[in-house]
């Protein structure tokens, strides 16, 4: 059986669709021999590597109920032009907290550190969520080997985690600059892995026969009339442009055997309330993955058949030679 390596890219809320691709692997009874992931890809990759199926991860997502967003009646009005900071928080960060606060099992995930000088969110609540829901706590306990990418802030290079404590590595990989506080681990200041390697298929290519990479960097509609983005979108989209540039350069050097990039148009990094839209939009991409995997498996089967025939022919030839020597 050829070894399949699975890479789950970063992309915030867009990464929810990773679950649909995991379901394909489950349906086809194809278990990756190794997984790599960045940011949201590291999160979902960790749950999958721990032994949960795609459906079980989806069920966990449903218990969080991230699909609900505040109605206009529930949203505090902010017409004061001078109060832009408050409006910014309400539009982007407080919204996240509101999604969860009415659900007992998740409201502590979002812990705003608005007056900290490093980020808007502590990240401690997210760590607690992992502690309560991840079946394992170390890389060594995982059922599938996993590599998680973070970025060393001061050395300006990627850091790959594949051993030791799992949760700090996940937390480091998802530390989006200005949103989540950096993680200090092993005397390193670590930020989001997407800064250096948002689709880390290259770090597992030597350990598998077929590399499958799911790129959830998404795309944006171009407005007919030029319009300046707001502060949050300016920061996040600039971050995503950087990630996309790195992936394009990376693809010139190496390519995965199967590369899937859903369109995911106009889905923001924090648009978790669009979960149904995100999942529904990738049906064609899910079908593409299924087709390409079947083709790879068919080729593998055909190649195995040819190899077996060649081995059989060589064995017969050796037997014939041995028989001739015995007669002599």
N, C-alpha and C positions, 0 to 999 in steps of 0.2 A: 504494500500500500504506500503510495507516494505521500510524503509529508506536506501538509498544508499549513502555511503561515498566514495569519490574519492580522491586518493592521487597521485600527480604527482611529481615524483622524479627529482633530479638535475642531470645535465649531459652536460651542455653547449649546443653546436649545436645539440647533439643527441636528446635533448628535443623537437626539431621541430616535431618529430613524435607524440608527445602528441596530436597534432591536429587531427591526424587520429583516435585516440581512442575516442576523443570527438565527432567526426562525428558519430561513432557507437551509442553513447548515444542519439544523436539527432535523428538518424534514428529510434531508438527503442522507442522514446518518453519517455526516462528515464531521469529524472532530478535529479541530486544528491541533497541530503538534506544538505550536507556539503562537503567542499573541503579543502584539506591541500596540501601545496607545499613548495618545497625548490628550491632556485636559479631559473633556467629556469622554473621549475615546479610552482614556485610562480608567475612568470611573466604570463605564459599562464593560470594558475589557476585564476589569478586576472581578466584577460580579459573575461574568461568564466563566472566567478561568477558575473561579471558586467552586464551580459545579452547577450553578443555576442555568436553566435553559432560557432561551429567548422569551418564551411565554412567561416563565416565572419572573423574569426581570420586568416584563410588561405589567404583570400583576402587581409588582411592587410599585411601579410607577403609578398605577391606578389608585393605590392606597393613599398616595400623596395628593392626588387630585389637583395636579398643576394646571388643569384645563380651565379653571375658573378665574376670571379676571373681574375686578371691580366694575360695577355699573357706574354710569355717570352720577346717579343719585348718591352712591356710596363714596364717590371721589370728592375730596375737599376742593372747593373752587379756589383759584388763585389768580385773580385778575390784576393784582398789584404788580405793575411792571417792575417795580424796584425789588420785589421779592423773588428774583430769579432763582436764587439758590434753593429756596424752599420748593419752588415749582419743579426744578430739576430733580430733586430728591423724590418728590411725589410722583413725577412722571415715570421715573426709571427704577429707583431703588426701593422706595416705600411700597411701590406696586408689588415687588417680589415678596415683601414681608406680608402684605395683605393676602396674597394668593394662599399663603399657608397658615396664617395665624388662627383661623377658625378650625383647623384640623389638629387635634390633640397630638398626633404622632409626628408632626413636622414643624410646628410653629417655632420651635427653638433652633431650627436650622439657620435661620437668617438672623444674624446678630450685627446690627449696624454699628460701626465704629466711626461715626460721622466726624467726630472732632479729633480723630487720630491723624497723624501727619503722613501715614503710609498708604492708607486705602480707605474705602468706604465700608468694607465688611471685614470682620475679624476672621471668620472661617471656622471658629471653634464649634459652632452649631453644626456645620457640615461634617466635621470630624466626628461629632457625637452621633450623627445619623449613620455614618459608616460603621462606627463601633457597634451600634445596635442592630444593624441589618446585614453587614458582611459576614458570611459564615466562617471566614478565616481571618486571621490578623497578621500573618506573615507570608512572604512569597513562597517559603518552603512548604507551606500547607496547601498551596493551590494545586488543583488537579491538572491544570495546564500551565506550563511555564509562561511567565509574563514579563515583558520589559516595558517600563514606564519612563517617559522622557520629561525632564524638567530642564530649566535653564539656570546656569550659574550666573547670577547678576554681575558679579565683579570680574569673573574670568571671561564672561561673554561667550560661553560655549554650552553645548548640551551636556546634561548629566543623565546617564541611563541607570535606572534602578532595576535590579532583578533578584535581590536578596534582602533579608532583614525585614523590618517592620513595613507593612503594606500601606497603612493609612497615611503616615507622613509623606510617603512617596506620591500617593494620589493627590493629597492636599497640595503638595508642591507643584505638581504638574498642572493643576487647575488655577494657579494663582495669577489670574488675569491682572496685569498692571493697573493700579489705581482702584480696582474693584475689590480684590481680595488681598489681604496682607501677605507679604512674602513669608516663606517658611525658612527658618534658620535650622539647618540640620547638618551634623558633622562639620560644623564651623563653616558652612556654605550658606550664602543668602540665595534662596531659590525662588524663581518666578515661573510663570506659565511656560510649558515646554513648546508651545506654539511659536514662541519667539525664535527658536532655533531649528525646530523640526516638527512641523505640525502633522506630517504624515510619515511616521518613522518606519517605512517598510524596509529601508536599507539596512537597519540594524538586525533584521532577522533573515535576510535573503540567503545567507550562507548556512542557515540551519533548517531549511525546508526546500522542497522541490517545486512547489507552486506557491507564489505569493499573491494574496488577495488584499487589495488596499481600497478602503472605502473613504473617499474624500468628501467631507461635509462642509467645505468652505463656502458653498453657496454662491449666489450671484445677486446683483442689484439691477433694478430697472433704471434706465437713464431717463430723467425727467425731460419733457419737451422744452421746458424753460428752466434755465440755470437757477438753482436755489441753494443757498448756503445751508449746510447741515447744522443741527443744533450741537451744543457742546458734547453731549454724550455720544451721539452718532459720529461726530467728527473723530473723537478718540477711538471708538471701537472700530469704525470702518478703516481708519488709518492702520490700526493693528492688523486687521484682516487683509489689507492690501499687502502689507509686509509678509504675512504668512503665505499668501497666494504667490508672491514673487519667489519665495524660497522653494515652494513646491514645483513651480515651473522650471526653476534652475535645476532642482533635484531630478526632475523627470528627463532632463537632457543628459544627465550622467547615467542614470539607471532607471529602469521602468519595472513595475510589478507585472506579474504574468496576467493578472486580472485587475483592471483599474475601473472602479465605479465612482462616478461623480454626479450625484443627483443635482438637479437645477436649484432647488430650494430658494427660489427667488424671493427677495425682500423679507427674509426671515432673520430677525435680529438675534444677536448672541444671547439676549435675555428673554426672548419671546417664547417662554415655556408654555404660556397659555395657548399657543398655537399648535399644541401637540397633535391634535386630530388632523389639522391641515398638513402638518409636516409628514405624518405617517401616511396619509392618503396620497400625498404628492409623489411618493417614491415607488408606487406600484410597478411602473415600467422599469425602473432601475432594479427592483427586486427580481423581476422576470428576467432581466438581462443577466444578473448574477447566476440565476438558476441555469439559464442556457449555457453560459460560458463554463460553469462548473461541470455540467453534463458533458460538454464537448471535451474539456480537459480529461475527465474521467474516461470518456470513450477512447480518446487517443492513448491514454495510459493503458487501457485494456488491450487495445490493438497492438501497442508496443510490447506489452507483456507477452502477448500471443506470438509475436514475431521472435522475441528473445527466446521463448520456450522452444519454438521450432528450430531456431539456430542451435540451441543447446542440445536438442535431441539429435540433430544432424551431426553435430560434432561428436557426440557420444557414439553414434553408430559408426562414424568414421574411425574413432579410436578402437572400438570393438573389432572392426574389420582388420585394422592394422595389427592388433594384438593376436587375432586369430591366425593371420598370415605368418607372424613370427613363430607362433606355436607349431605350425605345420613344418616350418623350416627346421 
